[in-house]
Amino acid sequence: VTYSLETLFPQDGKGVFGIDRKSGEIRLRNDLDFEDVSIYRLQVDATDQGNPPLSGHCKVVLEVLDVND
């Protein structure tokens, strides 16, 4: 199974998160700031290597909490 990631909201949030194509583990690529964006909506797509390939997806909602202020 291979995984891919799409940022649904906000549109300019691309590049903040990355995904390991083999394990599906989501990681931060940049810092998060509650004052800039308080919620992210991501879509994870999974595709197998069958013939024909089957795929599925799920939505991940990430809420940024402001703990340093």
PDB file of N, CA, C, O and CB in Angstrom:
ATOM      1  N   VAL A   1       0.855  -1.174   0.000  1.00  0.00           N
ATOM      2  CA  VAL A   1       0.000   0.000   0.000  1.00  0.00           C
ATOM      3  C   VAL A   1       0.895   1.230   0.000  1.00  0.00           C
ATOM      4  O   VAL A   1       1.885   1.285   0.729  1.00  0.00           O
ATOM      5  CB  VAL A   1      -0.970   0.002   1.225  1.00  0.00           C
ATOM      6  N   THR A   2       0.546   2.217  -0.819  1.00  0.00           N
ATOM      7  CA  THR A   2       1.244   3.499  -0.825  1.00  0.00           C
ATOM      8  C   THR A   2       0.271   4.591  -0.407  1.00  0.00           C
ATOM      9  O   THR A   2      -0.921   4.524  -0.706  1.00  0.00           O
ATOM     10  CB  THR A   2       1.851   3.804  -2.225  1.00  0.00           C
ATOM     11  N   TYR A   3       0.791   5.591   0.284  1.00  0.00           N
ATOM     12  CA  TYR A   3      -0.029   6.665   0.836  1.00  0.00           C
ATOM     13  C   TYR A   3       0.359   7.997   0.217  1.00  0.00           C
ATOM     14  O   TYR A   3       1.518   8.217  -0.134  1.00  0.00           O
ATOM     15  CB  TYR A   3       0.110   6.725   2.362  1.00  0.00           C
ATOM     16  N   SER A   4      -0.618   8.880   0.088  1.00  0.00           N
ATOM     17  CA  SER A   4      -0.364  10.249  -0.352  1.00  0.00           C
ATOM     18  C   SER A   4      -1.217  11.182   0.487  1.00  0.00           C
ATOM     19  O   SER A   4      -2.201  10.767   1.099  1.00  0.00           O
ATOM     20  CB  SER A   4      -0.666  10.427  -1.874  1.00  0.00           C
ATOM     21  N   LEU A   5      -0.828  12.444   0.507  1.00  0.00           N
ATOM     22  CA  LEU A   5      -1.459  13.420   1.379  1.00  0.00           C
ATOM     23  C   LEU A   5      -1.864  14.648   0.582  1.00  0.00           C
ATOM     24  O   LEU A   5      -1.106  15.136  -0.256  1.00  0.00           O
ATOM     25  CB  LEU A   5      -0.521  13.810   2.526  1.00  0.00           C
ATOM     26  N   GLU A   6      -3.065  15.141   0.849  1.00  0.00           N
ATOM     27  CA  GLU A   6      -3.555  16.365   0.214  1.00  0.00           C
ATOM     28  C   GLU A   6      -4.084  17.276   1.316  1.00  0.00           C
ATOM     29  O   GLU A   6      -4.843  16.837   2.180  1.00  0.00           O
ATOM     30  CB  GLU A   6      -4.670  16.058  -0.859  1.00  0.00           C
ATOM     31  N   THR A   7      -3.683  18.545   1.282  1.00  0.00           N
ATOM     32  CA  THR A   7      -4.192  19.526   2.240  1.00  0.00           C
ATOM     33  C   THR A   7      -5.469  20.122   1.674  1.00  0.00           C
ATOM     34  O   THR A   7      -5.444  20.790   0.640  1.00  0.00           O
ATOM     35  CB  THR A   7      -3.135  20.643   2.536  1.00  0.00           C
ATOM     36  N   LEU A   8      -6.592  19.878   2.353  1.00  0.00           N
ATOM     37  CA  LEU A   8      -7.873  20.391   1.893  1.00  0.00           C
ATOM     38  C   LEU A   8      -8.113  21.820   2.376  1.00  0.00           C
ATOM     39  O   LEU A   8      -8.648  22.650   1.641  1.00  0.00           O
ATOM     40  CB  LEU A   8      -8.997  19.486   2.366  1.00  0.00           C
ATOM     41  N   PHE A   9      -7.711  22.099   3.622  1.00  0.00           N
ATOM     42  CA  PHE A   9      -7.919  23.430   4.183  1.00  0.00           C
ATOM     43  C   PHE A   9      -6.816  23.719   5.171  1.00  0.00           C
ATOM     44  O   PHE A   9      -6.518  22.839   5.979  1.00  0.00           O
ATOM     45  CB  PHE A   9      -9.306  23.549   4.859  1.00  0.00           C
ATOM     46  N   PRO A  10      -6.197  24.852   5.178  1.00  0.00           N
ATOM     47  CA  PRO A  10      -6.313  25.938   4.204  1.00  0.00           C
ATOM     48  C   PRO A  10      -5.536  25.605   2.932  1.00  0.00           C
ATOM     49  O   PRO A  10      -4.622  24.780   2.950  1.00  0.00           O
ATOM     50  CB  PRO A  10      -5.804  27.262   4.808  1.00  0.00           C
ATOM     51  N   GLN A  11      -5.898  26.237   1.858  1.00  0.00           N
ATOM     52  CA  GLN A  11      -5.255  25.953   0.576  1.00  0.00           C
ATOM     53  C   GLN A  11      -3.765  26.289   0.592  1.00  0.00           C
ATOM     54  O   GLN A  11      -2.973  25.630  -0.081  1.00  0.00           O
ATOM     55  CB  GLN A  11      -5.944  26.729  -0.532  1.00  0.00           C
ATOM     56  N   ASP A  12      -3.381  27.317   1.362  1.00  0.00           N
ATOM     57  CA  ASP A  12      -1.966  27.691   1.422  1.00  0.00           C
ATOM     58  C   ASP A  12      -1.200  26.877   2.464  1.00  0.00           C
ATOM     59  O   ASP A  12      -0.055  27.204   2.778  1.00  0.00           O
ATOM     60  CB  ASP A  12      -1.833  29.176   1.731  1.00  0.00           C
ATOM     61  N   GLY A  13      -1.814  25.824   3.002  1.00  0.00           N
ATOM     62  CA  GLY A  13      -1.170  24.973   3.998  1.00  0.00           C
ATOM     63  C   GLY A  13      -0.331  23.858   3.410  1.00  0.00           C
ATOM     64  O   GLY A  13       0.171  23.013   4.150  1.00  0.00           O
ATOM     65  N   LYS A  14      -0.170  23.837   2.117  1.00  0.00           N
ATOM     66  CA  LYS A  14       0.649  22.797   1.491  1.00  0.00           C
ATOM     67  C   LYS A  14       2.101  22.961   1.925  1.00  0.00           C
ATOM     68  O   LYS A  14       2.600  24.082   2.014  1.00  0.00           O
ATOM     69  CB  LYS A  14       0.532  22.855  -0.057  1.00  0.00           C
ATOM     70  N   GLY A  15       2.758  21.883   2.186  1.00  0.00           N
ATOM     71  CA  GLY A  15       4.144  21.931   2.617  1.00  0.00           C
ATOM     72  C   GLY A  15       4.310  21.939   4.126  1.00  0.00           C
ATOM     73  O   GLY A  15       5.432  21.826   4.619  1.00  0.00           O
ATOM     74  N   VAL A  16       3.213  22.070   4.877  1.00  0.00           N
ATOM     75  CA  VAL A  16       3.291  22.043   6.334  1.00  0.00           C
ATOM     76  C   VAL A  16       3.434  20.609   6.826  1.00  0.00           C
ATOM     77  O   VAL A  16       4.133  20.349   7.806  1.00  0.00           O
ATOM     78  CB  VAL A  16       2.049  22.704   6.960  1.00  0.00           C
ATOM     79  N   PHE A  17       2.770  19.679   6.145  1.00  0.00           N
ATOM     80  CA  PHE A  17       2.786  18.273   6.529  1.00  0.00           C
ATOM     81  C   PHE A  17       3.367  17.432   5.410  1.00  0.00           C
ATOM     82  O   PHE A  17       3.278  17.788   4.235  1.00  0.00           O
ATOM     83  CB  PHE A  17       1.378  17.789   6.883  1.00  0.00           C
ATOM     84  N   GLY A  18       3.958  16.318   5.789  1.00  0.00           N
ATOM     85  CA  GLY A  18       4.445  15.339   4.830  1.00  0.00           C
ATOM     86  C   GLY A  18       3.988  13.960   5.273  1.00  0.00           C
ATOM     87  O   GLY A  18       3.615  13.765   6.429  1.00  0.00           O
ATOM     88  N   ILE A  19       4.018  13.009   4.359  1.00  0.00           N
ATOM     89  CA  ILE A  19       3.587  11.652   4.688  1.00  0.00           C
ATOM     90  C   ILE A  19       4.620  10.660   4.162  1.00  0.00           C
ATOM     91  O   ILE A  19       5.157  10.827   3.067  1.00  0.00           O
ATOM     92  CB  ILE A  19       2.179  11.351   4.093  1.00  0.00           C
ATOM     93  N   ASP A  20       4.887   9.635   4.949  1.00  0.00           N
ATOM     94  CA  ASP A  20       5.754   8.541   4.505  1.00  0.00           C
ATOM     95  C   ASP A  20       4.926   7.671   3.567  1.00  0.00           C
ATOM     96  O   ASP A  20       3.907   7.115   3.979  1.00  0.00           O
ATOM     97  CB  ASP A  20       6.321   7.702   5.726  1.00  0.00           C
ATOM     98  N   ARG A  21       5.344   7.550   2.330  1.00  0.00           N
ATOM     99  CA  ARG A  21       4.553   6.843   1.315  1.00  0.00           C
ATOM    100  C   ARG A  21       4.356   5.367   1.648  1.00  0.00           C
ATOM    101  O   ARG A  21       3.379   4.763   1.204  1.00  0.00           O
ATOM    102  CB  ARG A  21       5.221   6.969  -0.041  1.00  0.00           C
ATOM    103  N   LYS A  22       5.262   4.780   2.416  1.00  0.00           N
ATOM    104  CA  LYS A  22       5.151   3.351   2.728  1.00  0.00           C
ATOM    105  C   LYS A  22       4.392   3.077   4.012  1.00  0.00           C
ATOM    106  O   LYS A  22       3.603   2.134   4.067  1.00  0.00           O
ATOM    107  CB  LYS A  22       6.519   2.742   2.825  1.00  0.00           C
ATOM    108  N   SER A  23       4.613   3.887   5.061  1.00  0.00           N
ATOM    109  CA  SER A  23       3.976   3.614   6.351  1.00  0.00           C
ATOM    110  C   SER A  23       2.713   4.429   6.590  1.00  0.00           C
ATOM    111  O   SER A  23       1.874   4.033   7.399  1.00  0.00           O
ATOM    112  CB  SER A  23       4.948   3.878   7.459  1.00  0.00           C
ATOM    113  N   GLY A  24       2.556   5.561   5.903  1.00  0.00           N
ATOM    114  CA  GLY A  24       1.403   6.430   6.120  1.00  0.00           C
ATOM    115  C   GLY A  24       1.580   7.381   7.285  1.00  0.00           C
ATOM    116  O   GLY A  24       0.636   8.083   7.648  1.00  0.00           O
ATOM    117  N   GLU A  25       2.764   7.426   7.884  1.00  0.00           N
ATOM    118  CA  GLU A  25       3.019   8.306   9.020  1.00  0.00           C
ATOM    119  C   GLU A  25       3.061   9.761   8.564  1.00  0.00           C
ATOM    120  O   GLU A  25       3.788  10.113   7.636  1.00  0.00           O
ATOM    121  CB  GLU A  25       4.340   7.923   9.717  1.00  0.00           C
ATOM    122  N   ILE A  26       2.268  10.602   9.234  1.00  0.00           N
ATOM    123  CA  ILE A  26       2.195  12.026   8.916  1.00  0.00           C
ATOM    124  C   ILE A  26       3.158  12.770   9.836  1.00  0.00           C
ATOM    125  O   ILE A  26       3.175  12.542  11.046  1.00  0.00           O
ATOM    126  CB  ILE A  26       0.733  12.572   9.068  1.00  0.00           C
ATOM    127  N   ARG A  27       3.956  13.658   9.254  1.00  0.00           N
ATOM    128  CA  ARG A  27       4.937  14.431  10.020  1.00  0.00           C
ATOM    129  C   ARG A  27       4.850  15.907   9.663  1.00  0.00           C
ATOM    130  O   ARG A  27       4.408  16.277   8.575  1.00  0.00           O
ATOM    131  CB  ARG A  27       6.361  13.907   9.764  1.00  0.00           C
ATOM    132  N   LEU A  28       5.285  16.743  10.609  1.00  0.00           N
ATOM    133  CA  LEU A  28       5.369  18.179  10.370  1.00  0.00           C
ATOM    134  C   LEU A  28       6.620  18.497   9.558  1.00  0.00           C
ATOM    135  O   LEU A  28       7.685  17.926   9.793  1.00  0.00           O
ATOM    136  CB  LEU A  28       5.376  18.957  11.705  1.00  0.00           C
ATOM    137  N   ARG A  29       6.485  19.403   8.610  1.00  0.00           N
ATOM    138  CA  ARG A  29       7.634  19.916   7.868  1.00  0.00           C
ATOM    139  C   ARG A  29       7.968  21.340   8.293  1.00  0.00           C
ATOM    140  O   ARG A  29       9.113  21.776   8.168  1.00  0.00           O
ATOM    141  CB  ARG A  29       7.363  19.866   6.363  1.00  0.00           C
ATOM    142  N   ASN A  30       6.970  22.067   8.796  1.00  0.00           N
ATOM    143  CA  ASN A  30       7.136  23.447   9.239  1.00  0.00           C
ATOM    144  C   ASN A  30       6.463  23.621  10.589  1.00  0.00           C
ATOM    145  O   ASN A  30       5.714  22.754  11.040  1.00  0.00           O
ATOM    146  CB  ASN A  30       6.553  24.442   8.202  1.00  0.00           C
ATOM    147  N   ASP A  31       6.740  24.758  11.233  1.00  0.00           N
ATOM    148  CA  ASP A  31       6.128  25.056  12.514  1.00  0.00           C
ATOM    149  C   ASP A  31       4.651  25.405  12.347  1.00  0.00           C
ATOM    150  O   ASP A  31       4.228  25.907  11.306  1.00  0.00           O
ATOM    151  CB  ASP A  31       6.869  26.199  13.200  1.00  0.00           C
ATOM    152  N   LEU A  32       3.880  25.129  13.393  1.00  0.00           N
ATOM    153  CA  LEU A  32       2.477  25.509  13.427  1.00  0.00           C
ATOM    154  C   LEU A  32       2.329  26.727  14.330  1.00  0.00           C
ATOM    155  O   LEU A  32       3.023  26.847  15.339  1.00  0.00           O
ATOM    156  CB  LEU A  32       1.585  24.331  13.922  1.00  0.00           C
ATOM    157  N   ASP A  33       1.424  27.629  13.967  1.00  0.00           N
ATOM    158  CA  ASP A  33       1.162  28.812  14.779  1.00  0.00           C
ATOM    159  C   ASP A  33      -0.339  29.005  14.877  1.00  0.00           C
ATOM    160  O   ASP A  33      -1.015  29.205  13.867  1.00  0.00           O
ATOM    161  CB  ASP A  33       1.849  30.075  14.182  1.00  0.00           C
ATOM    162  N   PHE A  34      -0.858  28.945  16.094  1.00  0.00           N
ATOM    163  CA  PHE A  34      -2.289  29.087  16.336  1.00  0.00           C
ATOM    164  C   PHE A  34      -2.829  30.405  15.782  1.00  0.00           C
ATOM    165  O   PHE A  34      -3.952  30.452  15.280  1.00  0.00           O
ATOM    166  CB  PHE A  34      -2.578  28.993  17.826  1.00  0.00           C
ATOM    167  N   GLU A  35      -2.038  31.472  15.871  1.00  0.00           N
ATOM    168  CA  GLU A  35      -2.498  32.780  15.387  1.00  0.00           C
ATOM    169  C   GLU A  35      -2.656  32.802  13.870  1.00  0.00           C
ATOM    170  O   GLU A  35      -3.477  33.559  13.352  1.00  0.00           O
ATOM    171  CB  GLU A  35      -1.522  33.873  15.817  1.00  0.00           C
ATOM    172  N   ASP A  36      -1.900  32.000  13.158  1.00  0.00           N
ATOM    173  CA  ASP A  36      -2.013  31.950  11.697  1.00  0.00           C
ATOM    174  C   ASP A  36      -3.135  31.021  11.247  1.00  0.00           C
ATOM    175  O   ASP A  36      -4.033  31.433  10.513  1.00  0.00           O
ATOM    176  CB  ASP A  36      -0.694  31.499  11.082  1.00  0.00           C
ATOM    177  N   VAL A  37      -3.081  29.771  11.688  1.00  0.00           N
ATOM    178  CA  VAL A  37      -4.080  28.762  11.312  1.00  0.00           C
ATOM    179  C   VAL A  37      -4.372  27.919  12.544  1.00  0.00           C
ATOM    180  O   VAL A  37      -3.454  27.393  13.174  1.00  0.00           O
ATOM    181  CB  VAL A  37      -3.579  27.863  10.114  1.00  0.00           C
ATOM    182  N   SER A  38      -5.657  27.790  12.890  1.00  0.00           N
ATOM    183  CA  SER A  38      -6.010  27.020  14.091  1.00  0.00           C
ATOM    184  C   SER A  38      -6.512  25.616  13.766  1.00  0.00           C
ATOM    185  O   SER A  38      -6.612  24.779  14.663  1.00  0.00           O
ATOM    186  CB  SER A  38      -7.067  27.759  14.885  1.00  0.00           C
ATOM    187  N   ILE A  39      -6.829  25.344  12.507  1.00  0.00           N
ATOM    188  CA  ILE A  39      -7.319  24.010  12.141  1.00  0.00           C
ATOM    189  C   ILE A  39      -6.867  23.668  10.716  1.00  0.00           C
ATOM    190  O   ILE A  39      -6.868  24.517   9.825  1.00  0.00           O
ATOM    191  CB  ILE A  39      -8.877  23.940  12.255  1.00  0.00           C
ATOM    192  N   TYR A  40      -6.485  22.414  10.533  1.00  0.00           N
ATOM    193  CA  TYR A  40      -6.098  21.894   9.221  1.00  0.00           C
ATOM    194  C   TYR A  40      -6.983  20.702   8.901  1.00  0.00           C
ATOM    195  O   TYR A  40      -7.312  19.905   9.779  1.00  0.00           O
ATOM    196  CB  TYR A  40      -4.584  21.494   9.187  1.00  0.00           C
ATOM    197  N   ARG A  41      -7.363  20.590   7.644  1.00  0.00           N
ATOM    198  CA  ARG A  41      -8.094  19.424   7.158  1.00  0.00           C
ATOM    199  C   ARG A  41      -7.252  18.783   6.062  1.00  0.00           C
ATOM    200  O   ARG A  41      -6.935  19.413   5.053  1.00  0.00           O
ATOM    201  CB  ARG A  41      -9.528  19.813   6.629  1.00  0.00           C
ATOM    202  N   LEU A  42      -6.899  17.525   6.279  1.00  0.00           N
ATOM    203  CA  LEU A  42      -6.052  16.786   5.351  1.00  0.00           C
ATOM    204  C   LEU A  42      -6.804  15.572   4.834  1.00  0.00           C
ATOM    205  O   LEU A  42      -7.694  15.053   5.508  1.00  0.00           O
ATOM    206  CB  LEU A  42      -4.730  16.360   6.028  1.00  0.00           C
ATOM    207  N   GLN A  43      -6.453  15.125   3.651  1.00  0.00           N
ATOM    208  CA  GLN A  43      -6.989  13.879   3.122  1.00  0.00           C
ATOM    209  C   GLN A  43      -5.830  12.936   2.852  1.00  0.00           C
ATOM    210  O   GLN A  43      -4.872  13.297   2.169  1.00  0.00           O
ATOM    211  CB  GLN A  43      -7.827  14.123   1.831  1.00  0.00           C
ATOM    212  N   VAL A  44      -5.921  11.725   3.390  1.00  0.00           N
ATOM    213  CA  VAL A  44      -4.918  10.689   3.165  1.00  0.00           C
ATOM    214  C   VAL A  44      -5.520   9.682   2.187  1.00  0.00           C
ATOM    215  O   VAL A  44      -6.597   9.135   2.426  1.00  0.00           O
ATOM    216  CB  VAL A  44      -4.481   9.995   4.518  1.00  0.00           C
ATOM    217  N   ASP A  45      -4.819   9.448   1.094  1.00  0.00           N
ATOM    218  CA  ASP A  45      -5.236   8.457   0.099  1.00  0.00           C
ATOM    219  C   ASP A  45      -4.316   7.251   0.195  1.00  0.00           C
ATOM    220  O   ASP A  45      -3.102   7.405   0.331  1.00  0.00           O
ATOM    221  CB  ASP A  45      -5.217   9.056  -1.342  1.00  0.00           C
ATOM    222  N   ALA A  46      -4.883   6.055   0.124  1.00  0.00           N
ATOM    223  CA  ALA A  46      -4.117   4.807   0.155  1.00  0.00           C
ATOM    224  C   ALA A  46      -4.462   4.001  -1.092  1.00  0.00           C
ATOM    225  O   ALA A  46      -5.634   3.850  -1.435  1.00  0.00           O
ATOM    226  CB  ALA A  46      -4.417   3.984   1.457  1.00  0.00           C
ATOM    227  N   THR A  47      -3.442   3.486  -1.768  1.00  0.00           N
ATOM    228  CA  THR A  47      -3.627   2.712  -2.995  1.00  0.00           C
ATOM    229  C   THR A  47      -2.787   1.451  -2.905  1.00  0.00           C
ATOM    230  O   THR A  47      -1.613   1.504  -2.540  1.00  0.00           O
ATOM    231  CB  THR A  47      -3.243   3.545  -4.256  1.00  0.00           C
ATOM    232  N   ASP A  48      -3.393   0.312  -3.239  1.00  0.00           N
ATOM    233  CA  ASP A  48      -2.619  -0.926  -3.221  1.00  0.00           C
ATOM    234  C   ASP A  48      -1.995  -1.178  -4.588  1.00  0.00           C
ATOM    235  O   ASP A  48      -2.217  -0.417  -5.529  1.00  0.00           O
ATOM    236  CB  ASP A  48      -3.504  -2.115  -2.808  1.00  0.00           C
ATOM    237  N   GLN A  49      -1.222  -2.239  -4.691  1.00  0.00           N
ATOM    238  CA  GLN A  49      -0.496  -2.548  -5.924  1.00  0.00           C
ATOM    239  C   GLN A  49      -1.173  -3.650  -6.732  1.00  0.00           C
ATOM    240  O   GLN A  49      -0.538  -4.283  -7.575  1.00  0.00           O
ATOM    241  CB  GLN A  49       0.929  -2.956  -5.599  1.00  0.00           C
ATOM    242  N   GLY A  50      -2.472  -3.882  -6.477  1.00  0.00           N
ATOM    243  CA  GLY A  50      -3.192  -4.939  -7.176  1.00  0.00           C
ATOM    244  C   GLY A  50      -3.455  -4.612  -8.635  1.00  0.00           C
ATOM    245  O   GLY A  50      -3.098  -3.543  -9.132  1.00  0.00           O
ATOM    246  N   ASN A  51      -4.087  -5.559  -9.302  1.00  0.00           N
ATOM    247  CA  ASN A  51      -4.450  -5.365 -10.700  1.00  0.00           C
ATOM    248  C   ASN A  51      -5.928  -5.695 -10.867  1.00  0.00           C
ATOM    249  O   ASN A  51      -6.262  -6.876 -10.960  1.00  0.00           O
ATOM    250  CB  ASN A  51      -3.570  -6.244 -11.642  1.00  0.00           C
ATOM    251  N   PRO A  52      -6.805  -4.744 -10.910  1.00  0.00           N
ATOM    252  CA  PRO A  52      -6.597  -3.298 -10.880  1.00  0.00           C
ATOM    253  C   PRO A  52      -6.330  -2.819  -9.461  1.00  0.00           C
ATOM    254  O   PRO A  52      -6.756  -3.461  -8.501  1.00  0.00           O
ATOM    255  CB  PRO A  52      -7.812  -2.568 -11.464  1.00  0.00           C
ATOM    256  N   PRO A  53      -5.626  -1.693  -9.317  1.00  0.00           N
ATOM    257  CA  PRO A  53      -5.343  -1.170  -7.992  1.00  0.00           C
ATOM    258  C   PRO A  53      -6.609  -0.652  -7.316  1.00  0.00           C
ATOM    259  O   PRO A  53      -7.456  -0.028  -7.956  1.00  0.00           O
ATOM    260  CB  PRO A  53      -4.302  -0.064  -8.077  1.00  0.00           C
ATOM    261  N   LEU A  54      -6.727  -0.916  -6.025  1.00  0.00           N
ATOM    262  CA  LEU A  54      -7.850  -0.414  -5.243  1.00  0.00           C
ATOM    263  C   LEU A  54      -7.351   0.741  -4.382  1.00  0.00           C
ATOM    264  O   LEU A  54      -6.182   0.779  -3.997  1.00  0.00           O
ATOM    265  CB  LEU A  54      -8.484  -1.544  -4.363  1.00  0.00           C
ATOM    266  N   SER A  55      -8.241   1.677  -4.085  1.00  0.00           N
ATOM    267  CA  SER A  55      -7.826   2.822  -3.285  1.00  0.00           C
ATOM    268  C   SER A  55      -8.919   3.202  -2.298  1.00  0.00           C
ATOM    269  O   SER A  55     -10.083   2.832  -2.455  1.00  0.00           O
ATOM    270  CB  SER A  55      -7.480   4.016  -4.186  1.00  0.00           C
ATOM    271  N   GLY A  56      -8.519   3.941  -1.292  1.00  0.00           N
ATOM    272  CA  GLY A  56      -9.440   4.461  -0.293  1.00  0.00           C
ATOM    273  C   GLY A  56      -8.856   5.742   0.263  1.00  0.00           C
ATOM    274  O   GLY A  56      -7.700   6.076   0.003  1.00  0.00           O
ATOM    275  N   HIS A  57      -9.654   6.450   1.024  1.00  0.00           N
ATOM    276  CA  HIS A  57      -9.162   7.696   1.608  1.00  0.00           C
ATOM    277  C   HIS A  57      -9.833   7.947   2.949  1.00  0.00           C
ATOM    278  O   HIS A  57     -10.873   7.365   3.257  1.00  0.00           O
ATOM    279  CB  HIS A  57      -9.407   8.880   0.655  1.00  0.00           C
ATOM    280  N   CYS A  58      -9.229   8.817   3.738  1.00  0.00           N
ATOM    281  CA  CYS A  58      -9.812   9.256   5.006  1.00  0.00           C
ATOM    282  C   CYS A  58      -9.447  10.712   5.228  1.00  0.00           C
ATOM    283  O   CYS A  58      -8.485  11.221   4.653  1.00  0.00           O
ATOM    284  CB  CYS A  58      -9.321   8.372   6.194  1.00  0.00           C
ATOM    285  N   LYS A  59     -10.226  11.374   6.067  1.00  0.00           N
ATOM    286  CA  LYS A  59      -9.979  12.772   6.398  1.00  0.00           C
ATOM    287  C   LYS A  59      -9.335  12.845   7.779  1.00  0.00           C
ATOM    288  O   LYS A  59      -9.765  12.161   8.708  1.00  0.00           O
ATOM    289  CB  LYS A  59     -11.297  13.600   6.353  1.00  0.00           C
ATOM    290  N   VAL A  60      -8.308  13.673   7.907  1.00  0.00           N
ATOM    291  CA  VAL A  60      -7.641  13.927   9.176  1.00  0.00           C
ATOM    292  C   VAL A  60      -7.847  15.396   9.510  1.00  0.00           C
ATOM    293  O   VAL A  60      -7.496  16.269   8.717  1.00  0.00           O
ATOM    294  CB  VAL A  60      -6.114  13.559   9.116  1.00  0.00           C
ATOM    295  N   VAL A  61      -8.417  15.673  10.682  1.00  0.00           N
ATOM    296  CA  VAL A  61      -8.622  17.043  11.133  1.00  0.00           C
ATOM    297  C   VAL A  61      -7.665  17.298  12.287  1.00  0.00           C
ATOM    298  O   VAL A  61      -7.672  16.571  13.280  1.00  0.00           O
ATOM    299  CB  VAL A  61     -10.109  17.296  11.559  1.00  0.00           C
ATOM    300  N   LEU A  62      -6.840  18.336  12.152  1.00  0.00           N
ATOM    301  CA  LEU A  62      -5.848  18.667  13.156  1.00  0.00           C
ATOM    302  C   LEU A  62      -6.162  20.047  13.724  1.00  0.00           C
ATOM    303  O   LEU A  62      -6.197  21.033  12.987  1.00  0.00           O
ATOM    304  CB  LEU A  62      -4.417  18.620  12.562  1.00  0.00           C
ATOM    305  N   GLU A  63      -6.388  20.115  15.027  1.00  0.00           N
ATOM    306  CA  GLU A  63      -6.667  21.379  15.705  1.00  0.00           C
ATOM    307  C   GLU A  63      -5.409  21.827  16.444  1.00  0.00           C
ATOM    308  O   GLU A  63      -4.848  21.080  17.246  1.00  0.00           O
ATOM    309  CB  GLU A  63      -7.872  21.237  16.690  1.00  0.00           C
ATOM    310  N   VAL A  64      -4.976  23.048  16.167  1.00  0.00           N
ATOM    311  CA  VAL A  64      -3.790  23.605  16.807  1.00  0.00           C
ATOM    312  C   VAL A  64      -4.226  24.314  18.078  1.00  0.00           C
ATOM    313  O   VAL A  64      -5.061  25.217  18.032  1.00  0.00           O
ATOM    314  CB  VAL A  64      -3.029  24.579  15.851  1.00  0.00           C
ATOM    315  N   LEU A  65      -3.663  23.908  19.218  1.00  0.00           N
ATOM    316  CA  LEU A  65      -3.978  24.530  20.498  1.00  0.00           C
ATOM    317  C   LEU A  65      -2.904  25.555  20.846  1.00  0.00           C
ATOM    318  O   LEU A  65      -1.716  25.316  20.626  1.00  0.00           O
ATOM    319  CB  LEU A  65      -4.099  23.465  21.614  1.00  0.00           C
ATOM    320  N   ASP A  66      -3.314  26.674  21.379  1.00  0.00           N
ATOM    321  CA  ASP A  66      -2.388  27.732  21.745  1.00  0.00           C
ATOM    322  C   ASP A  66      -2.013  27.559  23.212  1.00  0.00           C
ATOM    323  O   ASP A  66      -2.736  28.014  24.098  1.00  0.00           O
ATOM    324  CB  ASP A  66      -3.005  29.138  21.485  1.00  0.00           C
ATOM    325  N   VAL A  67      -0.883  26.901  23.468  1.00  0.00           N
ATOM    326  CA  VAL A  67      -0.494  26.626  24.845  1.00  0.00           C
ATOM    327  C   VAL A  67       0.617  27.542  25.347  1.00  0.00           C
ATOM    328  O   VAL A  67       0.867  27.588  26.552  1.00  0.00           O
ATOM    329  CB  VAL A  67      -0.058  25.198  24.970  1.00  0.00           C
ATOM    330  N   ASN A  68       1.284  28.265  24.467  1.00  0.00           N
ATOM    331  CA  ASN A  68       2.406  29.093  24.907  1.00  0.00           C
ATOM    332  C   ASN A  68       2.000  30.509  25.300  1.00  0.00           C
ATOM    333  O   ASN A  68       2.812  31.230  25.878  1.00  0.00           O
ATOM    334  CB  ASN A  68       3.436  29.159  23.824  1.00  0.00           C
ATOM    335  N   ASP A  69       0.772  30.930  25.007  1.00  0.00           N
ATOM    336  CA  ASP A  69       0.320  32.276  25.380  1.00  0.00           C
ATOM    337  C   ASP A  69      -0.419  32.182  26.694  1.00  0.00           C
ATOM    338  O   ASP A  69      -0.894  33.195  27.209  1.00  0.00           O
ATOM    339  CB  ASP A  69      -0.588  32.906  24.277  1.00  0.00           C
TER     340      ASP A  69
END
